[in-house]
Amino acid sequence: MNRQESIIYAAGIFDGEGCVLVTKPRQSRATPGLNVQIAGNYVPMFEWLVANFGGSFGKAGRPKRIGETASYGPVKTNQKQSYQWLATGAAAQSFLELVLPYLMEKKEQAYVAVNPDCQWLTRPFYRLATEVVDSRMAVHSQLRELRRID
């Protein structure tokens, strides 16, 4: 698969199984950060994403077993282990810029997230100007609104 095909394939995966979000800081000195996530249970896909787009992947929770109770009621079948790929900051912005032209469902969210005023390429934990933090929090609010289901 050449580079262009890889980008298009990743866009399809992200459109169906991914999400883009801006994390709110939990500490007073931390700054809001850009995250791109893709969930699923096919490990070779996650290894391919890391090899081609950076980021990392790991287990997302644990599978439920027959008889266990989940928030929606008893689990009736064994479930496969799920995994999550995560790209943050500059890696997340680079990924979104690459896949943006090929997105359908998440195109508007990706467009909002790559706002140049947010300076996602700035080093993590670097003290940012108030205007940049405000821009990032505005993107956080816009993304929440875009994901809202009426």
C-alpha positions in Angstrom: 0.0 0.0 0.0 1.5 3.4 -1.0 1.4 6.5 1.2 -1.7 8.0 -0.4 -3.6 4.7 -0.1 -2.5 4.4 3.6 -3.9 7.9 4.3 -7.2 7.2 2.6 -7.5 3.9 4.5 -6.7 5.6 7.8 -9.4 8.2 7.0 -12.0 5.5 6.6 -11.0 3.8 9.8 -11.1 7.1 11.7 -14.4 8.2 10.1 -16.0 5.0 11.4 -14.3 4.2 14.6 -12.5 7.3 15.7 -13.0 10.5 17.7 -11.3 13.8 18.1 -11.4 15.7 21.3 -9.7 18.4 23.3 -8.9 17.4 26.9 -9.5 19.9 29.6 -6.6 20.5 32.0 -6.9 18.8 35.4 -4.1 20.9 37.0 -3.8 24.6 37.1 -0.5 24.7 35.1 -1.6 22.1 32.5 -3.0 23.2 29.1 -5.8 21.7 27.0 -4.6 19.1 24.6 -5.7 17.6 21.2 -6.3 13.9 21.2 -7.3 11.6 18.3 -8.5 8.1 19.2 -9.5 5.0 17.3 -11.1 2.0 19.0 -11.5 -1.6 17.8 -10.3 -5.1 18.4 -8.0 -5.9 15.5 -4.4 -5.6 16.8 -2.6 -5.6 13.4 -4.6 -2.4 12.5 -3.3 -0.7 15.6 0.2 -1.8 14.9 -0.2 -0.4 11.4 -1.5 2.9 12.7 1.5 3.3 15.0 4.0 2.4 12.3 2.4 4.8 9.8 1.1 7.7 11.9 2.8 7.5 15.3 0.9 7.6 18.5 0.5 4.5 20.7 -2.1 1.8 21.4 -3.2 -0.2 24.3 -6.0 -2.2 25.9 -9.3 -0.3 26.4 -10.9 -1.9 29.4 -11.4 -5.7 29.6 -13.8 -8.0 28.0 -16.9 -8.9 29.9 -17.7 -12.6 30.6 -21.0 -14.4 30.5 -23.0 -13.7 33.6 -21.2 -10.4 34.5 -23.4 -7.3 34.7 -22.7 -4.3 32.6 -24.3 -0.9 32.8 -26.9 -2.0 30.2 -27.7 -5.4 31.9 -26.2 -8.9 32.0 -23.6 -9.8 29.3 -24.9 -12.7 27.1 -21.8 -13.6 25.2 -18.0 -13.3 25.6 -16.6 -10.1 24.2 -13.3 -9.6 22.5 -10.7 -7.4 24.1 -10.9 -3.9 22.7 -7.9 -1.6 22.0 -7.5 2.1 21.5 -5.0 4.0 19.3 -4.1 7.5 20.7 -2.3 10.4 19.0 -1.8 13.6 21.0 -0.7 17.1 20.2 1.5 17.5 17.1 0.9 13.8 16.1 -2.8 14.3 16.4 -2.7 17.5 14.3 -0.5 15.9 11.6 -2.9 12.9 11.4 -6.0 15.1 11.1 -4.4 17.3 8.4 -3.5 14.2 6.4 -6.9 12.5 6.5 -9.1 15.7 6.4 -9.7 15.7 2.6 -11.0 12.1 2.8 -13.3 12.4 5.8 -17.1 12.5 5.5 -18.7 12.1 8.9 -15.9 13.7 11.0 -14.7 16.2 8.5 -16.2 19.2 10.3 -14.8 18.1 13.6 -11.3 17.6 12.1 -11.5 21.0 10.4 -12.4 22.7 13.8 -9.6 20.8 15.6 -6.8 21.9 13.3 -7.4 25.6 14.1 -4.0 27.3 13.7 -4.8 29.6 16.6 -4.5 26.6 19.0 -0.8 26.0 18.3 -1.0 22.2 18.9 2.6 21.9 17.7 3.8 23.7 20.9 5.6 21.5 23.3 3.5 19.8 26.0 3.4 21.6 29.4 4.9 24.8 27.8 3.3 27.9 29.3 0.9 29.2 26.6 -0.5 32.7 26.1 -4.0 33.1 27.5 -5.3 33.7 23.9 -4.0 30.2 22.9 -5.6 28.5 25.9 -8.9 30.4 25.1 -8.7 29.2 21.5 -8.2 25.6 22.6 -11.1 25.8 25.0 -13.3 27.2 22.2 -12.4 24.2 20.1 -13.3 22.0 23.0 -16.7 23.6 23.2 -17.2 23.4 19.4 -16.3 19.8 19.3 -18.8 19.0 22.1 -21.5 20.8 20.2 -20.7 19.0 17.0 -21.0 15.6 18.7 -24.2 16.5 20.4 -27.2 14.3 19.5 -30.6 16.1 19.6 
